[in-house]
Amino acid sequence: MSDSRDPTVESGGKTDAPSRVVLDGVPPPRPLVRRLVRWALFLAIVAVNAGVVAGIAGYLYFSRGLPELPRIADYRPPVITEMTSGDGQIAGEFFVERRKVVPYARIPRKLVQAFIASEDQDFFEHGGIDWKGTLRAAVNTFVLRRRIQGGSTITQQTAKALLISAEGFESGTKRSLARKAREFILAKRLERAFTKEEILWLYLNGVYLGHHSYGVQAAAENYYRKNVEELTLEEAALIAGLPQAPSRYSPFSNPEAAKDRRRYVLRRMAEEGFITQDERRRGSEAEVKVFGVDDVFRETAPFYVEHARRWVVDRYGNDRLLHDGLRVELAMDLEKQRAAQAAMLSGLMEVDHRQGYNGPVANVAGDERRALAERLARAWPKGSLEPGEYCVGIVARVDEKTSAAEIEVGENRGLLPISGMRWARRPNPEVSYPDALISRLSVAVKAGDVVLLRRVTREQLQKREKELAVGKAAAVPEAELLFSLEQEPKLQGALVSVDPWTGYVVAMVGGYDFDASEFNRAFQSCRQPGSAFKPLVYSAAIEKLDYTPATILTDAPIVFRDDENSWKPQNYGQDFKGDVTLRTALVNSMNIPAVKTAEALTAKAGPLALAQWAKALGLTTPVKLELGSALGSSCVNLWELTNVYALFARYGEKRPAAFVKRVLDRDGNVLEDRADWRDPWVGLDERLAAGFAEVTRPRERVMDERTAYILVRLLREVATVGTGARAAALGKPAAGKTGTTNDSFDTWFMGFTHDLATGVWLGYDVNVTPLGRYETGGHAALPIWLSYMRTALESRPQPEFTAPAGIVEVRIDPDTGKPSGDARGVLEPFKQGTEPTAAQEGHQKVEVQDLFMQ
């Protein structure tokens, strides 16, 4: 029976539109739109879930290996290692990233505002990522392939800096979505871990600002030579405009672009209300004035600092040097170092002039000359040459009538008179310098020659002409610009200066020009010391053979023979004096007595005696087992020989010398301390500790102090009336010894006062051309020593060398060694019991057999 009710009728007489009508048991089809909506909803849910899963997977994938966020207290990015002189002045910097971390409180408010206005105006509102800017940058860069565009917030830039530090520059700056994703993740972590001020602090100490500057303090130093808190508004705005493109906006290479960028930063600061329109106007109109970055390494003491750098690397490793911000306090006295460099430069050029003129740099004509003149005009603009300044010029004309050559230095015009180039003879080591001074310009220069010059005054040329006294002195012409002829020295030299009591190496020069050659001749060059080695021979004889200043040695011809060779030592003057005292032999640097002393030492103590003695005094270079070693035939380096003379000054006590007195880590903790209690630049606590260490340290004495004192007194006479008599011009008690090798390939002067021991060497790197028969240690090296010591000891009195216990003094005849009561006698020291007396013959004559050379 069928149901006759209307399916739309419900109880209560009410009707509702059903969701669908079933006809014959089959539901009608759903509308298409509804089915699409349901599928869309389903797919959306699936997509959302898939996105969530993909996001989680992507987060886990891209976050792998991300650097740990630093704790603020543990933030230790790479910072500069500084080397400072004894008085705290910067002498060298070493770094991968030139950064100095400064507290947030030191960073001026205007600088912070400048960075926010130009880099991230919503920094204090966003959560680390500017999604709108990022999307715009991504579309332009990766979809539309337009110019690469940034959209990074300050937080993202800080994250990027952390990635660069952890993964390297190439990986941390790679343009890829993967790298950007890692940057996003790290930026969000930064926002959760730190306050906005802390993120700013990380950013401002890490951002790259061009020219090796990482962080705002390094930039303030590099561009303005001041600390960050001292920056003016326009300076802060210029620095804040650099992060986007440090090279493009460099104030050094692109000052106009830097000014435009600064103008933009100031406009943004005004728009944000950080500055007034008047401040904006004044800052925009200000000149872009920056300072070139000082290369303190090359400008201060390159040989010294490079040696200290190697020492630090050997002890602490190169990574710590470049990343850990060590503070290395050098033993160098900066004033003495400058004096050493000035004395070496002046002395080298003086001796090099005596060697003769090597010829012009080039000779030019036509287009080549015009092109060079243009370059010289840019290097030395008209009116820019100051007295004493070196320059390059072109000889325009040589006028023998006026004895002056016309010189062009760009648009500058001047004269090179004969008085400014008397030295420019052709090199000839056999001809004495005074006998070879030129009197005609054409001997050395001709039109078109490119020459090195120095601007001088008329008074300087007149003084020089008078000193040379070449016949009738030439008149020096009057001209606005006067020059002397110069040349780049081929000669080389080295100097080492040590405080004998502290062990501090107060000055060291390793060559003429570090940029031309980094070879350090004070350490790396092994040269024959000549007669500078004789004090080692005589000290051994005084110590081991009981020789005295009155001991008689025979200065007579002798030939030493072995199975294959014969050797006949000669004195410098080619003459022989017969019987002489040891005092006379050393003071006049006689060769035969020194050889016979070495022979006597060998006869008594064996063939190794001299070599072992030299090693005990501090030489590590091997001493040849031959009598010629007494004359300096075995090579030594200047560093070690200077320390031997410093040992003489200490009367035989060994003490290590130091280039570095203290090493501190970035937190100020002392890693190594070699400071001396006498150092005025060290704090009181450190001095007290050093004084205690000095009192308690074991003493090592390698020779009897009486032996050392006798030797010092003899060397005192060398520097007064002997071969080193020019040292007396110092006006202070000094001792020393000259050294000259055959043909003057090497010239030395080793000398000391009570407070300073200094050694000087001059020669060529390769023994092809000798300095010449007229160049000796007293003529070439000693003037450099004297010039340096005068400045180093200026206003510093030096006490006389005092005798230790057990020394008696007797006035002796310098020729016979017998006691003498007349004015001709000289007062000499003796170990008590070895002094000559009137009852004796008055001297001790040493007889030794002629031995073969070993």
Order of alpha helices (4+ residues) and beta strands (2+ residues): alpha-beta-beta-beta-alpha-alpha-alpha-alpha-alpha-alpha-beta-alpha-alpha-alpha-alpha-alpha-alpha-alpha-beta-alpha-beta-alpha-beta-beta-beta-beta-alpha-beta-beta-beta-alpha-beta-beta-beta-beta-alpha-alpha-alpha-alpha-beta-beta-beta-alpha-beta-alpha-beta-beta-beta-alpha-beta-beta
